[in-house]
Amino acid sequence: MSTEVITLLVVDDHPVVRDGLRGMFQSAPGFEVLGEASNGVEAVARTAELDPDVVLMDLRMPGGSGVDAITELTRRGARSRVLVLTTYDTDSDTLPAIEAGATGYLLKDAPRDELFTAVRAAAEGRTVLSPAVASRLVSRVRAPGNEPLSTREREVLALVAKGTSNRAIAAELFISEATVKTHLTHIYGKLGAKDRAAAVATAYNRGILG
């Protein structure tokens, strides 16, 4: 991924929303909108064609849902990261999107600076969950284990929740990236989570975070 310009594909069934997002990102330095799609099927085709760094994906669209598109992109091993941007924060929407392979999940009422930050984080493969989404997501996450997290594991998880990369976590805690990955493996096992997003959601539910 280019460190200078983050390329985007905007996926939404409402033309006015696509226009608004395109204008917002095109007016900000460091972003380039490569194209648009109006449904999930088109999103998969356009992602294959354009290879954007980040796909901004709506969920409920006639002609192909966002979750189906995320599932297919994950199956294909697409390089593009998917950042869900939707009005829906119900637990029946959030968890399927995360499980399908979305890197992050934001609501459309997010401030523009928060959206820019989230896109940059997603482009780097860092998990981004709005607090409202995280709190709703937990109700569908599988029951966590009973083993408590160590102090160091809680420190690592708190940084993960802020969207911090493994490299940055290692630097902040003065440990190696390999050690960070080991801590994450232990965290996933203890929380019954399969990835960073699910671990953060479960931690909110258990009162470990926030």
N, C-alpha and C positions, 0 to 999 in steps of 0.2 A: 504494500500500500504506500502511496506517495505520502510523504510527511508534510507536503505543502498544500495540496488540494485534495479534499475528500469528495469523491464522486457519489452521486445519489440517484436512486430511482424512486419516484413518488407514486405510490399505489393507493388510489382511493376512487370510489365510484362517483363522487361528486366533482364535477369539473371546477367549480368555484373553490373547493378545498385544494385541489391540485394546483390551481393557479396561485392561490394564496401562499402555499408552501414553496412553490417554485420561486415566486417573487421574494419571499423572505430569505431563502438560502442564496439566491443569485445576488442579492444586495449585500450579503455578508462576505467578508474575505475568507478564503480558505475552503469554499464549497463550490461544487459544480453539479448542477442537475443535468444528468445525461438524457433522461426521458421520463415518461409517465406510463401508467397502466391503470385500467379502470376495473379490473377484477383479478382474481387469483390466477386463472389460467394465463391471462395476458402477462401477469407479473412474472411467472416462471419463464415464459418465452423471452420477455424483454431482459430479464436478468441474464439469461444465457447469451443473449445478443450483445448486451452492453457491458456486462461484468462490472457493475458498480461496487464501490467499497461498502455502501450501506443501502439497504432497501427499507424505506419508510412504508410500513404495511398496515393498511386498515384491516379490520377483521371481517365484518359482515358486509359482503358485497354480492349482488346478484351476478350469476355467471361464474362463480368460483370464489370460495371463501379464502380469507387470509390464512387460516390454519392449514387448509389443504395445500395452499401454495408453500407455506413454510415447511410442511412435511415433505413435499416433493423436492424442494431446494436442498433440504437436509439429505434426502435419499441420493440426490445427484452429487452430493459433496461440493455444493457451490461455495466459492470463496467468499461471496458477499455475506455480510452480517445483516440480520433482519432485526429492525427496531420497530416494534408494534406501536402505532400511534392511532388511538381509537377513542371513542366516547364511552366504551363499555368497560366497566371494572367489576362486573359480576364474576363470581368464582367459576361459573361455567364457561367463561370466556378466557380468563387469565391463565389458568393452569394448562389447558390444552395447547395454548400458544407457546408457553414456555417449554412444555414437554415436547412439542413438535420441533423445537430448536431455535426459537427466538432468543436473541442475545439480550433484549431488553423490552420493557413494556411501559409506555407512557400514555397519559390521557391528553386529549386535545386541548384541555384548558391549561396545559403547562406553559409557563412564561417562555418567550422566545429564547432567552439566554439559557434556560434550563434545557430546552430542546437542542440548542447548538452544542452544549456540553455533553448531552446524552449521545448525540450523533458522533462526536469525537471519541467518546468512550467506547461506543459500539464498534467503531472502525478499528479500534485497538483490541477488540475482543473482550472488553470488560462488561460485566453485567450491570444493567441499569434498570432499577425498579422504582417507580414512584412509591412513596410511603403508603398512599391509599391502596395501590394495587397490591403491595406486599401484604398489607393487613388483611385483604380479602383473599389473597392467594392461599394463605395458610390453612384455611378451612378445608381445602381439597388436597393438601399435601399429605402423603402417607404418614401414619403415626411414627413419630421419632422414637429412637431408642432411649433407654433410661440412663445411659452412662453420661455423666456430666462432662462438659468441655473443660480442658485445663485453662489456666490463665493465659498462656501463650496462644492457645487455639481461639480463645475469645478475642484476643487482640487481633489475630489474623482475620477472623470473621468480621470484626467491626470495620476493618480497612476494606475488606471485600465489599461490604455493604455500601461503602462510599464510592465504589467504582474504581478502587485502586488496583493497578496491575500487579502481577506477581513480582516483577522487577522492583517496582516502587515499594511494595510491602517489604521485600528483602532489605532494601536500603534503609527504610525507616526503622525496622526492628533489628538491623545489624545481623542478619542471617542470610544464608544462601538461598537462591531461587529453588534449589532442590529441596531444601528444608521447608520452604513455603509450600511446595507441592505435597510434601509428606504430611504437613499439618492439614492441608485441605483434604487429603485422602482420609485422614482420621476423623475430621469434622463431618465429612459426608457419611461415613460409617456410623458415627454416633447419632447423627440427626436423621438417618434414613433418607438422605437426599442424594440425588444422582448428579447434581451440578451446582454451580455457584448460586444461581437464582433460587433454586429450591432450598438450598442451605440457608440463605438469607431470609427467605419467607418463613421457614420453620423456626429460625431463631427469633424472629419477631413474635411468633405465636407463643413461644416458650418464655418470652420475657428476657431472653439473653441479650437482645438488641432493643433499643428504643423503648 
